[in-house]
Amino acid sequence: MTVGKGKRPRDPNQLAKWIVDRSTSETPEETMPAKAPVAPVNLSEYMAAIGRKGGQIGGKRRLQTMTKAQRQRVAAKAARTRWKRAKG
């Protein structure tokens, strides 16, 4: 429930339980289980992770539905774009 030393939970329901437990001394502070850390910290990191996941799925499905000629056109365009970039 708590994260770190003396930090209170953000969730109002968990905070209420934490306050009741602390005031009635039912569970000492040092024995309370720590909440598992969440990988993405902010919203933009979370959205980027979701976008990457969807992009990985979409790319595979796109290749399955494309014809050989379409794949060749996409590959040639990608190669031109790579070589067009300035080196350095």
Residue pairs with C-beta under 8 A, 6 or more apart in sequence:
1 9
1 14
1 17
1 18
1 32
1 33
1 34
1 35
2 8
2 9
2 18
2 29
2 32
2 34
2 35
3 9
3 34
3 35
3 37
6 29
8 15
8 18
9 15
9 18
9 35
18 32
20 26
21 27
21 32
22 29
39 49
40 46
40 48
40 49
63 71
66 74
